[in-house]
Amino acid sequence: MPSEERIHHSIDRAYKKAKRVNFDINIDKWILFSDHHRGSGDEADDFKQCKSTYEAALKHYYDLDYGLGLLGDVEELWENKIQAPLKLYEDTIKLEELFNQSTRFFRIWGNHDDFWREKIVFRHFFKDSYQNIQCHESVVIDCFRDGAFLGEIVLIHGHQGSWFSEKLVTISRFFVRYGWRNFQRITGVKLTSASKDLKLKSKTDHAMYSWSEKNQKVLICGHTHQPVFMSGTHLDHLIHELHIESYDEKKKDLEMQLVKLQKNRTHIHAPGDRIPLYFNTGCCSYADGDITGIELSSKGLSLVKWSKSTYQKSVLNKVVLEHLFDKPHIHKNKREGTEEDDSCD
């Protein structure tokens, strides 16, 4: 695992060259998805079980005039030649292109589709779709209300600073394509299993969180395949609920949930109160066909899940956007001992 200093340096570099997108809270709406890992349709393809869920979500958001932001690892290009997922998921790409035609679309590249960092390569393979756009390493959403600037939301994939994902990408890609892919074909084990290294996932989430705390900026990324809301994972929020719950039967139920979650979830280690600035979209490659994403609208910032069984959306958590931009100031005052706030957890 790289040092947090190196990760922070890589995020700083990405932030400085980010594409800027203006966001009027009264008017604009965006949905953010990441980590589709589209493959070639075989047992190594982590997206195929989520395809219909994702397309139902796209149709919903397009009808409601949302913009679409994809935060990396959309195509699984470590396992596949470029043409394979583009051909197999041509219909899905056409749905995404509808957002582009309405100038409400952007893409960020991740470690598994980092070929798109080369503008000429991206334009060549998407010459019949995604026209007139390029793929970025980072996007900054500048938020306004009634003409007044409120703050920034920084979007990256989340692999920045990792030797395996960023520095040694050629070797990593070779291993996955010719080693892991064949293992998947035989066993059916999903690539997402590699994202379930709990120790690495926890350290990655903490590095993302510590950057947002250090820079006092809202940060949204993907990469870990684990949703994070206001700097807390599902496990974090469950632990907090357990601490404040006094009803014995309720506490017993929460403790049972906690034991089950600890097998495949992590929490963000942070000294003192966590400031609520770090978010993670989760992914569009869950084994059960469900997908998660983050919505931005006048209603606020919401973590949502789309169900494979119903093709319906549920809101897992939400917060008013202005509150996020207020929190860093409260946090700063608290550290200086001039103001207390008990809600930053």
C-alpha positions, -999 to +999 in steps of 0.1 A: +000+000+000+015+034-010+020+061+016-008+086+021+016+113+012+021+098-022-016+092-027-023+128-017+003+141-041-013+121-069-048+135-061-034+170-059-019+166-094-053+153-107-072+181-090-050+208-106-057+196-141-094+187-136-122+194-161-146+220-145-183+216-146-208+242-134-237+230-113-267+251-105-283+235-075-317+250-084-317+235-119-291+208-126-292+171-117-265+145-120-261+108-114-227+094-108-218+057-114-185+038-114-168+004-117-189-014-142-160-036-154-177-044-187-162-075-202-168-100-230-199-118-216-181-148-202-177-159-165-151-133-161-175-105-170-185-086-138-211-064-155-233-088-173-256-095-143-260-057-138-266-047-174-304-047-172-304-029-139-281-002-151-300+003-183-333+007-164-315+033-142-302+052-173-336+054-189-351+067-156-324+095-153-325+104-189-363+109-188-358+132-157-331+153-175-302+142-153-266+144-164-245+113-163-210+111-149-190+078-150-161+077-126-138+050-141-133+013-146-163+013-170-146-011-194-126-040-181-095-036-203-071-054-181-089-087-189-102-079-224-090-064-257-106-031-262-131-041-289-148-069-269-168-048-243-175-020-268-191-045-292-210-065-266-224-035-248-231-014-278-267-009-268-257+003-233-232+027-248-260+041-270-281+049-239-251+067-224-246+086-257-281+101-253-268+121-223-238+132-244-261+145-271-278+166-245-243+178-233-249+163-199-222+137-199-186+132-188-162+102-182-133+097-159-108+069-165-098+045-138-070+019-135-088-008-154-097+014-184-067+036-183-062+033-221-087+062-223-061+086-208-047+088-243-071+112-262-064+098-296-072+062-284-105+073-268-116+092-298-107+064-322-127+037-304-157+060-296-158+078-330-193+065-335-205+074-300-194+098-272-186+123-299-168+155-291-158+145-256-126+132-240-120+111-209-105+128-179-086+118-148-106+142-127-136+165-128-144+193-104-181+203-100-184+240-091-217+244-072-238+276-073-271+286-059-287+318-073-254+328-088-235+325-055-206+301-054-210+274-027-181+251-031-164+223-051-170+186-054-139+168-066-144+136-086-117+110-093-116+072-097-097+066-065-067+046-076-044+076-075-010+069-060-011+031-061+019+014-076-001-016-087-029+004-102-011+036-114+026+031-115+029-006-126-002-006-147+014-025-177+025-054-155-008-054-136-028-055-168-007-084-182-013-104-150-050-099-149-055-105-186-035-137-189-036-150-153-067-139-134-090-140-164-083-177-171-088-185-134-122-168-135-132-187-166-126-220-148-139-211-113-165-183-120-149-162-092-156-125-099-129-099-102-147-080-075-132-106-051-099-087-056-116-056-043-125-075-011-091-073+004-104-057+036-071-043+048-063-026+015-099-014+010-098+002+045-065+019+039-077+032+005-109+047+020-089+063+048-064+078+023-093+093+003-109+106+035-077+121+049-072+140+016-107+155+018-101+164+055-067+180+048-080+200+018-115+207+033-131+196+000-160+172-008-145+142-026-164+115-045-147+085-060-152+048-068-125+020-070-131+002-037-166-010-047-178+000-013-203+028-008-193+056+015-216+083+027-205+114+046-172+098+054-188+066+068-193+031+054-223+010+062-203-005+090-194+029+104-230+040+104-240+007+121-214+011+148-226+047+155-262+035+157-252+007+181-235+032+204-266+055+207-292+027+208-306+020+242-334-005+234-321-040+242-338-059+214-328-033+189-292-034+201-292-072+198-303-070+162-277-043+154-250-065+170-260-094+148-258-072+117-224-060+129-210-095+131-223-103+096-210-070+081-175-074+095-169-103+073-169-082+041-171-046+051-146-021+065-148+011+084-129+043+080-103+048+108-101+085+117-091+101+150-119+120+167-150+130+148-150+123+110-158+153+089-186+144+064-167+152+031-158+118+016-182+098-005-179+066-027-204+056-053-200+018-047-201+000-081-222-013-110-207-048-108-222-065-077-227-102-080-265-100-072-271-076-101-278-045-079-260-013-085-253+018-064-246+054-074-247+090-061-273+116-071-268+154-071-299+176-073-318+203-056-329+177-031-293+172-021-267+145-024-281+110-022-266+075-021-290+053-041-293+016-049-311+001-079-325-034-074-321-062-099-353-078-088-376-047-091-356-023-113-366+003-087-345+028-068-341+031-030-324+060-013-299+047+013-288+081+026-291+118+017-278+152+028-285+188+018-256+200-003-252+233+015-246+214+047-216+198+032-200+231+023-207+244+058-191+215+076-155+223+069-159+257+086-175+241+116-147+215+117-121+242+115-137+262+144-140+231+165-103+223+161-095+259+172-118+255+202-142+282+192-173+262+183-186+227+191-206+205+168-219+170+176-231+161+141-198+154+124-198+116+128 
